[in-house]
Amino acid sequence: MATHLTPQEREVVSQMLFAHESKSQIAKRLGRNRSSIFRELKRNGKPGEYQAAAAQKRADARRKQRPKKMDDPQIQTYVQEHLQQCWSPDQIAGRLDREFHDEPKKRISRQSIYTWIRRDDHSRRWQQYLRLYRRRKRRHQSIPTEVAIANRPAVVSERARYGDWEGDTVVGSRTGGAALVSLVERGSGYLELALVEDRKAVTVNRAICAGLRNHPAHLRLTMTFDNGSEFSAHEALTQKLNLAVYFAKPGCPWQRGTNENTNGLIRQFFPKKSSFRDAPTSDVSRAQTLLNERPRKRLGYQTPSEILAKHRSAAFET
């Protein structure tokens, strides 16, 4: 069954269209059918224009207007009665499919039932009938003294200068706490990649300082992180590097689209569930070098290394 694009995927579509990538290339990058991209542009874009935030808003508005099957009194009564008999949502959905196989409007998926239970005003009443129900844990925690991305200077979003970075960690298998710290310069796409033994704030800060000190002060102006606890010691970065640090809104990875896209490129060298515990630093350095020396269409087929090198001494030539 086709699924709607995620906010992160819409950000990738927007960036690749801006870089004049074809719809076939976008589909391949996202692992989607080409028709899904055409449909997305037709439904949530405007003629000759596609912006991720506006597309997401249109998709959300359309979803709210769509009638929900659990609002149908007949279906809701059926679900409630059988939940009270300790039937699972899968059993209820399967039975409805069997009894109303030729009447799609009277059938409902198990996921829709779970979603209704979670969102219903009396959700706790229905949870008691589920054998293995677990409440979703909220992973995002506020970081003391964080500055929200909404307060970031507009020039950063416009990519009108160099020296604005986005940072994240790339995790591997659950065995061991080792990870990669990825820092990406927004304008050039230049990557600083470091292997860390754990994701403690002090360890991650050490790697960030080591990477950014390779660049002059005019090329390290701002940093935008997600809300991971590994970035909780951000004030130390500001003191050591004179770097303004901002945080994306929880659950909004597209606000760090450059970093998210680059992390996808890193996975070419370190697939998901890779173990970083015994990873050679030479492999990490090789991945960084290959990505920084790979020509990019949005840069006119120049490499991130070439672009940043041009601006490394710019402040001293003016």
C-alpha positions, 0 to 999 in steps of 0.5 A, spaced: 500 500 500 502 506 498 504 511 503 504 519 503 511 522 503 514 524 510 516 531 512 523 529 511 522 526 504 518 532 502 524 537 504 529 532 500 524 533 494 524 540 495 532 541 495 533 536 489 528 540 485 532 546 486 538 543 484 534 541 477 534 534 479 529 529 475 523 526 478 526 519 476 532 521 480 528 524 486 524 517 486 530 513 486 533 517 492 527 516 496 526 509 494 519 511 491 515 510 485 516 515 480 508 516 479 508 518 487 513 524 486 508 526 480 502 525 484 506 529 490 507 535 486 500 535 483 497 535 489 501 539 494 505 543 489 504 549 485 505 550 478 513 551 477 514 551 485 514 546 490 516 548 497 516 542 503 513 546 508 507 549 504 506 542 501 506 539 508 501 544 510 497 542 504 497 535 506 496 535 513 489 540 511 487 534 506 488 529 511 484 533 517 478 533 512 478 526 510 472 522 514 475 517 518 472 510 518 472 510 526 467 516 526 462 511 523 457 509 529 456 502 526 464 501 525 465 504 532 460 500 536 463 493 532 470 495 534 468 497 542 464 491 543 469 486 540 475 490 544 471 488 550 471 481 549 478 482 549 479 481 541 485 484 538 485 490 533 488 485 528 482 480 530 477 485 529 480 488 522 480 481 520 473 479 522 470 485 519 474 483 512 471 476 512 464 479 514 464 485 509 469 482 504 465 486 498 463 492 502 470 496 503 466 502 507 465 497 512 472 494 513 478 498 517 485 496 518 488 494 525 492 500 525 486 505 524 484 501 530 490 502 534 490 510 532 483 511 534 485 507 541 491 512 542 487 518 540 480 517 543 478 521 549 477 515 553 483 511 551 485 508 557 478 505 558 480 501 551 487 500 553 486 495 558 483 490 553 489 490 549 494 484 551 501 487 549 499 495 549 505 499 551 504 507 551 509 511 546 515 514 550 516 521 548 524 521 546 525 528 546 527 532 552 528 539 552 535 541 553 537 547 558 538 554 555 537 551 548 535 557 543 530 555 538 531 555 530 526 560 530 531 565 533 536 563 528 538 569 523 534 569 516 541 569 512 542 562 515 536 559 511 537 563 505 544 560 504 547 566 503 553 565 506 558 560 508 560 558 515 553 555 518 553 548 520 548 542 522 550 537 526 547 530 528 550 523 530 549 517 526 548 511 530 550 503 529 548 497 532 545 497 539 552 493 541 556 498 544 555 506 544 560 508 539 557 513 533 559 518 528 559 525 529 557 528 522 557 536 521 555 539 515 556 546 512 550 548 509 552 552 503 558 547 500 555 541 503 562 540 506 562 534 511 566 533 518 566 526 520 568 523 527 568 517 530 566 517 538 566 511 543 560 514 546 554 519 545 556 523 552 556 530 551 563 531 553 565 526 548 561 529 542 563 536 544 571 534 544 569 531 537 566 537 534 571 542 537 576 538 533 573 538 527 571 545 527 578 548 529 580 546 522 576 552 519 577 559 520 573 563 525 569 566 519 567 559 517 564 557 523 558 562 525 552 557 527 551 550 528 544 547 528 543 540 532 537 536 533 534 535 540 539 529 542 542 529 549 549 529 546 548 536 545 546 538 552 553 541 553 552 546 547 554 552 551 561 550 552 561 550 544 559 557 544 565 559 549 570 555 545 569 556 538 565 563 539 559 559 535 552 560 535 548 554 537 540 553 535 536 547 536 531 544 531 524 543 533 523 536 536 521 531 531 522 535 525 528 533 522 527 536 515 529 543 519 536 540 518 535 537 511 542 538 509 545 534 515 539 529 514 541 528 507 548 527 508 547 522 513 543 518 508 550 518 504 554 516 509 550 510 510 553 508 503 559 506 507 556 504 514 549 501 513 544 501 518 546 496 524 553 497 522 557 496 529 562 502 530 565 499 536 571 496 532 571 501 526 577 503 524 578 511 524 581 510 517 575 508 514 571 514 517 576 518 514 576 515 507 568 516 507 569 523 509 574 524 503 570 521 498 564 525 500 567 531 500 571 530 493 564 528 490 562 533 485 555 535 486 550 538 481 547 543 486 554 546 486 555 546 478 559 539 479 564 542 483 566 538 490 564 541 497 572 541 498 573 546 492 567 550 494 570 551 501 577 552 499 575 558 495 572 561 501 577 559 506 581 565 505 576 570 503 576 574 509 583 575 508 583 577 501 577 583 502 
